[in-house]
């Protein structure tokens, strides 16, 4: 992959789920989606629930196979399923994901230390025990977790600490890019800010790229330099984040912006008699 080649690119991406059994019709989840993600940059994907954002992420990761279109990551075609464990490991070293819910995305039986050790040994099997332990400590430092916090199971950690473990797990394979699917939406606002600042620092230090999926326009404004807006599986608007959010050209984007509570927002109480 040279500097002119996008790190991640999707062209005319489509995903159709046919009806099962005797049911009629099907679901067109994604249609004609194009985007590019450059090394070290952050691309935001915004839209309401059901707009196709997570389906795009699943196709990038290989969890879902596109009905049509092409996906390239680090110059390699991802439009077809990985063949064999070696290919799956190679893809894992290129692209990782941090999920929305830190309470279910981690194995409750594993400590953070064990989780990170497992990932490192999977992707770097030639490393010695001391090298693995050194890398675990490095990852803990990157995400702001001490060794004793890594040596307990998830139930002993707060939501923010669990998400820090999840971010460290994503970094453990030294990926080119990380997909963050509503990765801070389940956290308190103050903890959200800490995690977002952490992600900014990690991107600056490592050069990793982010594909940041969110319905929260304030979060997208802070993280992404360029965004695409999705409605019903299609891209309805795209451009530099400030331009799209400050001067949206499409009615759907304006609706998303206007739905964000502003300063002094005070909803009226209704009587539901």
ZAMARGU-4260 file (C-alpha; in steps of 0.2 Angstrom, whole numbers, plus 5000, padded with zeros to 4 digits):
<rodrens>
0) 5000/5000/5000 | 5007/5017/4995 | 5003/5034/5001 | 4991/5037/4987 | 4981/5022/4991
5) 4967/5024/5004 | 4968/5014/5019 | 4950/5009/5018 | 4939/5011/5003 | 4921/5005/4999
10) 4913/5007/4982 | 4895/5004/4978 | 4892/4994/4993 | 4876/4985/4994 | 4868/4973/5007
15) 4851/4965/5004 | 4844/4952/5017 | 4831/4941/5007 | 4815/4936/5016 | 4816/4919/5025
20) 4804/4905/5021 | 4788/4910/5015 | 4789/4928/5020 | 4788/4940/5006 | 4800/4954/5002
25) 4817/4957/5010 | 4827/4971/5018 | 4839/4982/5008 | 4850/4988/5022 | 4864/4997/5012
30) 4863/5003/4995 | 4877/5012/4984 | 4888/5017/4998 | 4905/5024/4993 | 4918/5031/5005
35) 4937/5032/5009 | 4947/5033/5025 | 4965/5039/5024 | 4979/5033/5036 | 4979/5043/5052
40) 4962/5052/5049 | 4945/5049/5056 | 4929/5047/5046 | 4912/5049/5054 | 4896/5040/5049
45) 4880/5047/5056 | 4862/5043/5055 | 4848/5036/5065 | 4846/5018/5071 | 4842/5007/5056
50) 4851/5019/5044 | 4864/5006/5039 | 4879/5012/5049 | 4882/4996/5059 | 4879/4985/5043
55) 4893/4994/5034 | 4904/4991/5049 | 4900/4972/5049 | 4904/4971/5030 | 4921/4979/5033
60) 4925/4967/5046 | 4919/4952/5036 | 4905/4948/5048 | 4893/4951/5034 | 4897/4948/5015
65) 4892/4962/5003 | 4878/4958/4991 | 4887/4969/4979 | 4901/4982/4978 | 4919/4981/4984
70) 4929/4984/5000 | 4948/4986/5001 | 4958/4987/5017 | 4977/4991/5015 | 4976/4987/4997
75) 4968/4970/4999 | 4950/4965/4993 | 4938/4961/5008 | 4923/4959/4997 | 4924/4940/5000
80) 4925/4930/5016 | 4942/4926/5023 | 4949/4909/5019 | 4958/4900/5034 | 4965/4906/5051
85) 4980/4914/5043 | 4970/4926/5032 | 4958/4930/5047 | 4973/4934/5058 | 4980/4945/5044
90) 4964/4954/5043 | 4964/4957/5062 | 4980/4965/5061 | 4973/4978/5048 | 4956/4982/5056
95) 4949/4981/5073 | 4933/4986/5082 | 4927/4993/5098 | 4909/4990/5102 | 4895/5000/5110
100) 4893/4990/5126 | 4908/4988/5137 | 4897/4977/5148 | 4895/4963/5135 | 4910/4965/5123
105) 4922/4958/5136 | 4923/4940/5142 | 4917/4941/5160 | 4928/4926/5165 | 4944/4935/5158
110) 4955/4948/5166 | 4960/4962/5155 | 4978/4955/5157 | 4973/4938/5150 | 4962/4946/5136
115) 4977/4956/5130 | 4989/4942/5132 | 4978/4931/5121 | 4977/4944/5107 | 4996/4947/5107
120) 5000/4929/5107 | 4988/4926/5093 | 4995/4939/5081 | 5013/4939/5087 | 5016/4921/5091
125) 5035/4923/5091 | 5036/4935/5105 | 5043/4929/5122 | 5034/4929/5138 | 5043/4945/5144
130) 5040/4954/5127 | 5021/4950/5129 | 5021/4956/5147 | 5030/4972/5142 | 5017/4975/5128
135) 5003/4972/5140 | 5010/4986/5151 | 5013/4997/5136 | 4994/4995/5131 | 4989/4998/5149
140) 4999/5014/5149 | 4991/5020/5133 | 4974/5018/5139 | 4977/5024/5157 | 4975/5008/5166
145) 4987/5002/5180 | 4993/4984/5181 | 4981/4980/5196 | 4966/4986/5185 | 4971/4974/5171
150) 4972/4960/5183 | 4954/4960/5188 | 4939/4953/5179 | 4927/4966/5171 | 4914/4965/5184
155) 4926/4974/5196 | 4928/4989/5183 | 4918/5004/5179 | 4910/5006/5162 | 4924/5018/5157
160) 4937/5006/5163 | 4930/4992/5154 | 4929/5002/5138 | 4948/5007/5140 | 4951/4988/5141
165) 4941/4986/5125 | 4951/5000/5117 | 4968/4991/5122 | 4962/4975/5115 | 4958/4983/5098
170) 4976/4991/5099 | 4985/4975/5104 | 4986/4968/5086 | 4993/4985/5080 | 4979/4988/5067
175) 4980/5001/5053 | 4962/5007/5058 | 4949/5004/5072 | 4930/5005/5069 | 4921/5013/5084
180) 4903/5009/5084 | 4894/5020/5096 | 4909/5017/5107 | 4905/5030/5120 | 4886/5031/5119
185) 4883/5020/5134 | 4895/5030/5145 | 4891/5045/5157 | 4895/5062/5149 | 4910/5065/5159
190) 4917/5048/5155 | 4913/5050/5137 | 4924/5066/5137 | 4939/5056/5145 | 4937/5042/5132
195) 4936/5054/5117 | 4952/5063/5123 | 4960/5047/5125 | 4956/5042/5107 | 4963/5058/5101
200) 4979/5055/5110 | 4981/5038/5103 | 4978/5043/5085 | 4991/5057/5087 | 5003/5045/5095
205) 5001/5029/5084 | 4994/5036/5067 | 4979/5024/5068 | 4964/5029/5058 | 4946/5028/5065
210) 4929/5025/5057 | 4918/5033/5070 | 4900/5028/5070 | 4888/5038/5080 | 4871/5046/5081
215) 4878/5060/5092 | 4883/5075/5082 | 4893/5083/5096 | 4904/5068/5097 | 4906/5067/5078
220) 4911/5085/5077 | 4924/5083/5090 | 4932/5067/5082 | 4929/5067/5063 | 4936/5078/5050
225) 4925/5071/5036 | 4907/5063/5038 | 4895/5054/5028 | 4876/5055/5033 | 4866/5039/5030
230) 4847/5038/5029 | 4838/5021/5025 | 4854/5013/5019 | 4860/5027/5008 | 4872/5041/5009
235) 4862/5057/5008 | 4876/5070/5012 | 4894/5070/5015 | 4908/5082/5017 | 4920/5091/5029
240) 4912/5089/5046 | 4910/5108/5050 | 4903/5112/5034 | 4890/5098/5034 | 4885/5101/5052
245) 4885/5120/5051 | 4877/5122/5034 | 4868/5106/5030 | 4861/5105/5012 | 4849/5090/5015
250) 4833/5090/5025 | 4837/5074/5034 | 4854/5081/5040 | 4845/5097/5046 | 4833/5086/5055
255) 4847/5077/5064 | 4855/5093/5069 | 4839/5101/5075 | 4835/5085/5085 | 4850/5089/5096
260) 4845/5097/5113 | 4854/5114/5114 | 4858/5125/5130 | 4843/5129/5140 | 4833/5114/5133
265) 4818/5111/5144 | 4805/5098/5138 | 4787/5102/5143 | 4779/5089/5154 | 4764/5081/5147
270) 4749/5074/5156 | 4746/5056/5151 | 4729/5054/5159
</rodrens>
